[in-house]
Amino acid sequence: MSLPSTTRLIGRDTEIGVVAAALDRAAGGRGGALLMEGEAGLGKTAALAVIREQALERGFAVIECAGVRDASSAGFAGLHQLLQTLLGHLDAVPHRQAGAIRTAFGMDDEGDVDRLLLGLGALGLLEEAAAESPLLVAVEDLHWLDSSSADVVGFLARRITGLPVLLVATARPGQGAIDFGPLFADHLPLRALSETDSVALIAQKSPALEPRLRDLIVSSSLGNPLALTEFAASAATDAAPARSADRLPLTGRLEQTFLSEIHELPDATRRALLVAAAGQGANLREVVTSLAVLGLAERDFVPAERIRLIRLRDGEYDFRHPLVSSALYNASDSGSRADAHAALASSVTDPTRAAWHRAAAASGWDEGVARELDAAAETEERRGARIEAAAAWQRAADLSPVTADRAHRIALAAEVSRQAGAPDAAAALIAEAIPLAQGDEDVLRLARTEWMLSQTTAHQGRSARDLVELAAGLHDHDDRIEALVFAAVRAYILGEPAELRATIARELWQLDPGGEDVFQRIGLSLMEPGRGAGDVELALGAFEGRLRPTDSVLMNCLAFSAEEMNDLRAAEIVWNAATRAFHAAARTSDEATGLCGRGGLRIIAGHLTSGLADAEQALHLSTDLNLGIVGGMAAAFIARARAMRGEDTLAREALRVVLEQAGPQPFARIAATAAWATAQLAIDEGRPDVAIDELVKTRVNEPIALWAGGDFAELSARTGRRVELDEWLERADQAIADTDSDHLRVIVERSRGLLGEGAEATAHFEAAIDAGIRAGSTVELAKARLYFGERLRRERRIVQARTELWEALRVFEAESIRPLVDRASAELRAAGGVDSNRVGQTRVEADRLLTGQELVVAQLASEGLTNREIADQIYLSHRTVGAHLHRAFAKLGISRRSQLATVLAPNENG
C-alpha cells in the first residue's frame, strides 16, 4: 500500500492536508476517526498510502488491515489482521476484555465473548500501543471487512477521542452491511479530479499520448484517476478502448477495460485468475493446491503478472485493483465459478471457509452443505462472530430441501442477529420464518426472539392477544406457560385492557391450578395486582445455573411484580441478583437492563446518588449496545432524579434523550416516569396546574402513578383542584389494603397530614414517619418530616419542629436535593435552628462535583479495586478509569487513593 513519501497525488493536496492536520492533532493526544469515501478508482488506496508514509515520518506506529471481496471470510479475520502486532500487550488489558479477544481470535475458548467486552479489549490494545508512540489505524475497504470486525472498528471510531490515535478508513459509499457514516466524527469525500488535474495525471502516466486521444480520455473518464490511467494505458496501444462501452457506467467501462486485457491471456491463465478471484484471502499454498485440483499450476499466473494484473504480496495473490477481480469473477460463467469454489473447498484448511466455498459451488438444494454451514455457524457463534453465524444459517436455509429445516435455520439466524445488535435484520428474518415454522420448538423459538426484541427495541412484534392464541396451539405444558408469560409481560408493559389481562390470568391458572410454577406466578403477579410472585429469594432459585436468553426479562418481571406489591426491598433483591448474574455471564445487554431497573428503583426509594450511578451506567451501555428501550427508561429515571435535585438543565437534557431513545410513543413505564420528571420541573417553576396535568399522565403505569401521586396533596392546596387527589387516594388506599406496603403508606399518610388540621394532621404525620422508619424509606420519610416540621413550627411547637426539620435536612443534603435543602434550611432557621454544620457535607460535595462515571470509579477505587478491576466492572478501558480518577482527584482536592474512603464515606442514610 505504501508510496514514496515524495510522491504527490495530483489533485489531492486538500484531502492530504486535512489528514495531515488530523495526524498533528492525534500526535498531541486529540485523536479521532476519519472516513475517506469515494467510488471505485478515485484513489483511496493511493491516498491511504501517502497518509501512512506521513504518519511514519511523524513517528507514528502503524497498524492496518484490508477488507476483501470474499463471502467466505471468517468472523474477526480483519480484526485479527489489524491487531496481531499488538497482542503482546494483551496481559495489560483487563481480564475479561482480554478473554474476549483470545476467544474471538481462537486463542482459547474460555473467555466471555460479548460485543462490548471485545470492543473494549481492542480499545485497550490501542491504548497500550499508543502509550509508547502515536498510532495510525488504517483500514482499507471497510465495506468489505467481515461484519464482526467492522462492528469493532465502528466501536473504536467512537472511543478513541482523547487518545494519540488516528483511525483512517476507506470505503465505497452505500456499500457494506453497516452504515458507517454516523460512527465517524469526520468524513473526507474524494471528489473527481478537475479537467486540469486530469490532464496533468495523463501527462505524468502517458506523456507521449497525442492531444486528441488525451482529450477524449479526459472527457470519458469523468475525473476518475483509475479510469484516466487505465484508459490512457490502453489507448497507448489501441485507440478503441477509450470509446468502447461508452454507454456503460464508469465502473462498467473500467471493468470492460480490464476484461479486454484478460481476454488476451491464455485460457489456463484466465482459469487461474478466476481461482484467485474466487478465493481472495486464501494463502499461497491454498491457491496453488486449488490450481492443481483443476489441472493448473502456479506458472499459469506468469502472463498476468507480466502485465501487472496480479502480483504475489505477503504470501497472497493481490490484484492490481479490486475491479480486476470483480470484473473477472462476474464475467465468468456459473459453471466455471462453481469449479473454482469446489477446488478451493477441497484445499482451504479452515472448515468454515471450506463450507462457504462448497456453498458457493452448490446449485439447488443440498442438505449436506447446509449441515456444514450449520457447523460453521455454531463455530462462529462460539467465537462471538454472531453476524457471520447469522449469515451462515441464512445460506444454510437457502440450501435446505425441507421447509421445516429452512424455518429452523432462519429462526436460529434471527436469534443470533438479535444478539448481535441487528434488530432490523432479526425482525425481517422472524417475519420470513413465521409462515414456514411447523414444529412447536421453532414456533416458540421465533416467539421468544420476537418477544425479546420487543423488550429492548422499537420492534413491536405480535400482540399479547396473538401470544395467547399461539400458546393455545402448543402441546407442551411448560411451553404454553412460557408463551403465556410472554403475553402477560406484553400486556403489563403496554397497559392492555382488563379483559385481556383476565384472559391471560385464567389461561395461566388452568395450566397450573396449584400455582407451583415460578414462571406462572410471575405472569399471574403482573395480571392480578396485589397477588405478588411469592418469596422472591425462593423464586430466584429457578434462575440458578446456566442462564437462558429469556431469563433477563423474566427476572425483570419478578422485580416488577415486587414493585407492583410496593415491596421495594424485595424488588431490589431481584435487581441485585439479576445485575450480578448477567455481569458474571458477560451478558452486557441484560446487565444494562438490570442496572436500569435497579437504578430506577433506587431513585424511587430516595437513594438518588446510587440510583443515578446505575441509571447513567445503563444509559452508557445502552448507547453502545443499541438498546433504545433501556436507554429511554434509564434517561427517564435520570430526568426524575435531576429534576428532584433542582438540576433543571440536566433534567431537560435527559428528557430529550428519552425522546431520542424511546421514540414518540414510548413504553408506558417510560412515559409515566418522564411525566413524573416533567411534573417536578413544573413544580420547581411554580406552575402547579401543569404539574397536576403531568402527574395525571403517569396513570399509564400504575406503580409509577401510585408513587408519583404523593405530589398531588401540596399541589391541590395551591390550586384548589381536588378531583385528581381524591382519585389517587382511593387507588392508593386500595393498594395498601392489597399489599400492606409501608412505603406507599408513608406517601398516603403524609398527604393526609397535609390536608388535615390539628390533632388529625399530627396523627397522620406520625403514622407516616412510623411507616417510613419500618420501610427504610429515605426521601419520602424526609418529606414527611419536612411537612410535619413546617406544621409544628406554625403551631409554635418549636423544639419538636427543629428535630423533624433537622432530620429532613440531613437526608436532603445527603442526596443533594437542593430545592428541599433550601426549603428545610429556611424553615430550620425560622425555628431558631442552625444548619451551617451539615452532616455528610464532604460526600455531598463529591456528589455535586463529580460526573456520574467519575463518582462510580472513585467509589470502586475507595473499596480497594485496581484500575483494571474497575474497568472490567463498569466496561471501560483501564486507562479511561485512570483518567476518571485523575479528574476526580483534582476536583476533590486530594492526591492519593487512600483519601477516597474519607471523602466518599457514606452518611447515615447511605
Rosetta blueprint (number, residue, H / E / L):
1 M L
2 S L
3 L L
4 P L
5 S L
6 T L
7 T L
8 R L
9 L L
10 I L
11 G L
12 R L
13 D H
14 T H
15 E H
16 I H
17 G H
18 V H
19 V H
20 A H
21 A H
22 A H
23 L H
24 D H
25 R H
26 A H
27 A H
28 G L
29 G L
30 R L
31 G L
32 G E
33 A E
34 L E
35 L E
36 M E
37 E E
38 G L
39 E L
40 A L
41 G L
42 L L
43 G L
44 K H
45 T H
46 A H
47 A H
48 L H
49 A H
50 V H
51 I H
52 R H
53 E H
54 Q H
55 A H
56 L H
57 E H
58 R L
59 G L
60 F L
61 A E
62 V E
63 I E
64 E E
65 C E
66 A E
67 G L
68 V L
69 R L
70 D L
71 A L
72 S L
73 S L
74 A L
75 G L
76 F L
77 A H
78 G H
79 L H
80 H H
81 Q H
82 L H
83 L H
84 Q H
85 T H
86 L H
87 L H
88 G H
89 H H
90 L H
91 D H
92 A H
93 V L
94 P L
95 H H
96 R H
97 Q H
98 A H
99 G H
100 A H
101 I H
102 R H
103 T H
104 A H
105 F L
106 G L
107 M L
108 D L
109 D L
110 E L
111 G L
112 D L
113 V L
114 D L
115 R H
116 L H
117 L H
118 L H
119 G H
120 L H
121 G H
122 A H
123 L H
124 G H
125 L H
126 L H
127 E H
128 E H
129 A H
130 A H
131 A L
132 E L
133 S L
134 P L
135 L E
136 L E
137 V E
138 A E
139 V E
140 E E
141 D L
142 L H
143 H H
144 W H
145 L L
146 D L
147 S H
148 S H
149 S H
150 A H
151 D H
152 V H
153 V H
154 G H
155 F H
156 L H
157 A H
158 R H
159 R H
160 I L
161 T L
162 G L
163 L L
164 P L
165 V E
166 L E
167 L E
168 V E
169 A E
170 T E
171 A E
172 R L
173 P L
174 G L
175 Q L
176 G L
177 A L
178 I L
179 D L
180 F L
181 G H
182 P H
183 L H
184 F L
185 A L
186 D E
187 H E
188 L E
189 P E
190 L L
191 R L
192 A L
193 L L
194 S L
195 E H
196 T H
197 D H
198 S H
199 V H
200 A H
201 L H
202 I H
203 A H
204 Q H
205 K H
206 S L
207 P L
208 A L
209 L L
210 E L
211 P H
212 R H
213 L H
214 R H
215 D H
216 L H
217 I H
218 V H
219 S H
220 S H
221 S H
222 L L
223 G L
224 N L
225 P H
226 L H
227 A H
228 L H
229 T H
230 E H
231 F H
232 A H
233 A H
234 S H
235 A H
236 A L
237 T L
238 D L
239 A L
240 A H
241 P H
242 A H
243 R L
244 S L
245 A L
246 D L
247 R L
248 L L
249 P L
250 L H
251 T H
252 G H
253 R H
254 L H
255 E H
256 Q H
257 T H
258 F H
259 L H
260 S H
261 E H
262 I H
263 H H
264 E L
265 L L
266 P L
267 D H
268 A H
269 T H
270 R H
271 R H
272 A H
273 L H
274 L H
275 V H
276 A H
277 A H
278 A H
279 G L
280 Q L
281 G L
282 A L
283 N L
284 L H
285 R H
286 E H
287 V H
288 V H
289 T H
290 S H
291 L H
292 A H
293 V H
294 L L
295 G L
296 L L
297 A L
298 E H
299 R H
300 D H
301 F H
302 V H
303 P H
304 A H
305 E H
306 R H
307 I L
308 R L
309 L L
310 I E
311 R E
312 L E
313 R E
314 D L
315 G L
316 E E
317 Y E
318 D E
319 F E
320 R L
321 H L
322 P H
323 L H
324 V H
325 S H
326 S H
327 A H
328 L H
329 Y H
330 N H
331 A H
332 S L
333 D L
334 S H
335 G H
336 S H
337 R H
338 A H
339 D H
340 A H
341 H H
342 A H
343 A H
344 L H
345 A H
346 S L
347 S L
348 V L
349 T L
350 D L
351 P H
352 T H
353 R H
354 A H
355 A H
356 W H
357 H H
358 R H
359 A H
360 A H
361 A H
362 A L
363 S L
364 G L
365 W L
366 D L
367 E H
368 G H
369 V H
370 A H
371 R H
372 E H
373 L H
374 D H
375 A H
376 A H
377 A H
378 E H
379 T H
380 E H
381 E H
382 R H
383 R L
384 G L
385 A L
386 R H
387 I H
388 E H
389 A H
390 A H
391 A H
392 A H
393 W H
394 Q H
395 R H
396 A H
397 A H
398 D H
399 L L
400 S L
401 P L
402 V L
403 T H
404 A H
405 D H
406 R H
407 A H
408 H H
409 R H
410 I H
411 A H
412 L H
413 A H
414 A H
415 E H
416 V H
417 S H
418 R H
419 Q H
420 A L
421 G L
422 A L
423 P H
424 D H
425 A H
426 A H
427 A H
428 A H
429 L H
430 I H
431 A H
432 E H
433 A H
434 I L
435 P L
436 L L
437 A L
438 Q L
439 G L
440 D H
441 E H
442 D H
443 V H
444 L H
445 R H
446 L H
447 A H
448 R H
449 T H
450 E H
451 W H
452 M H
453 L H
454 S H
455 Q H
456 T H
457 T L
458 A L
459 H L
460 Q L
461 G L
462 R L
463 S L
464 A H
465 R H
466 D H
467 L H
468 V H
469 E H
470 L H
471 A H
472 A H
473 G L
474 L L
475 H L
476 D L
477 H H
478 D H
479 D H
480 R H
481 I H
482 E H
483 A H
484 L H
485 V H
486 F H
487 A H
488 A H
489 V H
490 R H
491 A H
492 Y H
493 I H
494 L H
495 G L
496 E L
497 P L
498 A H
499 E H
500 L H
501 R H
502 A H
503 T H
504 I H
505 A H
506 R H
507 E H
508 L H
509 W H
510 Q H
511 L H
512 D L
513 P L
514 G L
515 G L
516 E L
517 D L
518 V H
519 F H
520 Q H
521 R H
522 I H
523 G H
524 L H
525 S H
526 L H
527 M H
528 E L
529 P L
530 G L
531 R L
532 G L
533 A L
534 G L
535 D L
536 V H
537 E H
538 L H
539 A H
540 L H
541 G H
542 A H
543 F H
544 E L
545 G L
546 R L
547 L L
548 R L
549 P L
550 T L
551 D H
552 S H
553 V H
554 L H
555 M H
556 N H
557 C H
558 L H
559 A H
560 F H
561 S H
562 A H
563 E H
564 E H
565 M L
566 N L
567 D L
568 L H
569 R H
570 A H
571 A H
572 E H
573 I H
574 V H
575 W H
576 N H
577 A H
578 A H
579 T H
580 R H
581 A H
582 F H
583 H H
584 A H
585 A L
586 A L
587 R L
588 T H
589 S H
590 D H
591 E H
592 A H
593 T H
594 G H
595 L H
596 C H
597 G H
598 R H
599 G H
600 G H
601 L H
602 R H
603 I H
604 I H
605 A H
606 G L
607 H L
608 L H
609 T H
610 S H
611 G H
612 L H
613 A H
614 D H
615 A H
616 E H
617 Q H
618 A H
619 L H
620 H H
621 L H
622 S H
623 T H
624 D H
625 L H
626 N L
627 L L
628 G H
629 I H
630 V H
631 G H
632 G H
633 M H
634 A H
635 A H
636 A H
637 F H
638 I H
639 A H
640 R H
641 A H
642 R H
643 A H
644 M H
645 R L
646 G L
647 E L
648 D H
649 T H
650 L H
651 A H
652 R H
653 E H
654 A H
655 L H
656 R H
657 V H
658 V H
659 L H
660 E H
661 Q H
662 A H
663 G L
664 P L
665 Q L
666 P L
667 F L
668 A H
669 R H
670 I H
671 A H
672 A H
673 T H
674 A H
675 A H
676 W H
677 A H
678 T H
679 A H
680 Q H
681 L H
682 A H
683 I H
684 D H
685 E L
686 G L
687 R L
688 P H
689 D H
690 V H
691 A H
692 I H
693 D H
694 E H
695 L H
696 V H
697 K H
698 T H
699 R H
700 V H
701 N L
702 E H
703 P H
704 I H
705 A H
706 L H
707 W H
708 A H
709 G H
710 G H
711 D H
712 F H
713 A H
714 E H
715 L H
716 S H
717 A H
718 R H
719 T H
720 G L
721 R L
722 R L
723 V H
724 E H
725 L H
726 D H
727 E H
728 W H
729 L H
730 E H
731 R H
732 A H
733 D H
734 Q H
735 A H
736 I H
737 A H
738 D H
739 T H
740 D L
741 S L
742 D H
743 H H
744 L H
745 R H
746 V H
747 I H
748 V H
749 E H
750 R H
751 S H
752 R H
753 G H
754 L H
755 L H
756 G L
757 E L
758 G H
759 A H
760 E H
761 A H
762 T H
763 A H
764 H H
765 F H
766 E H
767 A H
768 A H
769 I H
770 D H
771 A H
772 G H
773 I H
774 R H
775 A H
776 G L
777 S L
778 T L
779 V H
780 E H
781 L H
782 A H
783 K H
784 A H
785 R H
786 L H
787 Y H
788 F H
789 G H
790 E H
791 R H
792 L H
793 R H
794 R H
795 E L
796 R L
797 R L
798 I H
799 V H
800 Q H
801 A H
802 R H
803 T H
804 E H
805 L H
806 W H
807 E H
808 A H
809 L H
810 R H
811 V H
812 F H
813 E H
814 A H
815 E L
816 S L
817 I L
818 R H
819 P H
820 L H
821 V H
822 D H
823 R H
824 A H
825 S H
826 A H
827 E H
828 L H
829 R H
830 A H
831 A L
832 G L
833 G L
834 V L
835 D L
836 S L
837 N L
838 R L
839 V L
840 G L
841 Q H
842 T H
843 R H
844 V H
845 E H
846 A H
847 D H
848 R H
849 L H
850 L L
851 T L
852 G H
853 Q H
854 E H
855 L H
856 V H
857 V H
858 A H
859 Q H
860 L H
861 A H
862 S H
863 E L
864 G L
865 L L
866 T L
867 N H
868 R H
869 E H
870 I H
871 A H
872 D H
873 Q H
874 I H
875 Y L
876 L L
877 S L
878 H H
879 R H
880 T H
881 V H
882 G H
883 A H
884 H H
885 L H
886 H H
887 R H
888 A H
889 F H
890 A H
891 K H
892 L H
893 G L
894 I L
895 S L
896 R L
897 R H
898 S H
899 Q H
900 L H
901 A H
902 T H
903 V H
904 L L
905 A L
906 P L
907 N L
908 E L
909 N L
910 G L
